Amino acid sequence: MVAGAGGYPHLTSLGDVNGGRRPGRRRSTDVTLQTYVTDRHGYLLVEITSGSIELTYKTVPTPTEPADDSDQTAETLSVPLRRS
């Protein structure tokens, strides 16, 4: 599975909150934003095997970057699957 993140042509910065600080832990949830990319479009590659789920977020070159600039890995996550 591949999930894209780049249909909108204009890249915008991540909104600042709380007097200019970047978002982090939100009071209303247990989720913390640790990594983000605001200057390139990208996609999430999801690979599922019998033992794990592998997530890789890759960024792609912008129109102003060289066309031969390859996709760059911005973040990876591995979720082991337990057998019952």
C-alpha positions in Angstrom: 0.0 0.0 0.0 1.2 3.5 -0.8 -0.5 6.6 0.6 0.4 9.9 -1.0 0.8 13.3 0.6 1.3 15.8 -2.1 -1.8 16.5 -4.3 -1.8 20.2 -3.3 0.8 22.1 -5.4 1.8 24.7 -2.9 3.9 23.6 0.1 3.0 25.4 3.3 4.7 25.4 6.7 3.2 23.6 9.6 1.2 26.0 11.6 2.7 27.4 14.8 0.7 27.2 18.0 1.0 28.4 21.6 3.1 31.5 20.8 5.2 30.1 18.0 6.0 26.6 19.3 5.6 23.8 16.9 3.0 21.2 17.7 4.1 18.4 20.0 2.0 16.5 22.6 -1.6 17.5 22.4 -3.5 17.9 25.6 -6.6 16.1 24.3 -4.8 12.9 23.0 -1.9 10.6 23.8 -0.4 11.4 20.4 2.9 13.3 20.0 4.0 14.8 16.7 7.7 13.9 16.6 8.8 14.2 13.0 7.3 16.2 10.1 8.4 17.5 6.7 7.1 20.8 5.4 9.3 21.5 2.4 8.7 18.4 0.2 5.8 16.3 -0.9 6.0 12.6 -0.1 4.3 9.2 0.3 3.9 6.5 3.0 5.0 3.0 2.0 3.3 0.3 4.0 4.8 -3.3 3.8 3.0 -6.1 5.7 4.6 -9.4 6.3 3.7 -12.3 8.6 5.9 -10.9 11.3 5.6 -7.1 11.1 4.2 -4.0 9.6 6.9 -1.7 8.1 6.1 2.0 7.5 8.4 4.2 5.5 7.7 7.9 4.7 9.6 9.1 1.7 9.9 12.6 0.3 10.1 13.4 -3.4 12.0 16.2 -5.1 10.2 19.5 -5.6 10.0 21.1 -9.0 12.9 23.4 -8.2 15.2 20.5 -7.2 17.2 18.5 -9.8 15.0 15.8 -11.5 17.5 13.1 -10.7 17.4 13.9 -7.0 16.1 10.6 -5.5 13.4 10.0 -3.0 14.6 10.5 0.6 13.5 8.5 3.6 12.2 10.9 6.3 10.9 8.4 8.8 10.6 4.6 9.4 8.6 2.5 11.9 8.4 -1.2 12.4 5.5 -2.7 14.3 6.1 -6.4 15.3 3.0 -8.6 15.0 2.4 -11.1 17.8 1.2 -14.6 17.1 -1.6 -15.9 19.2 
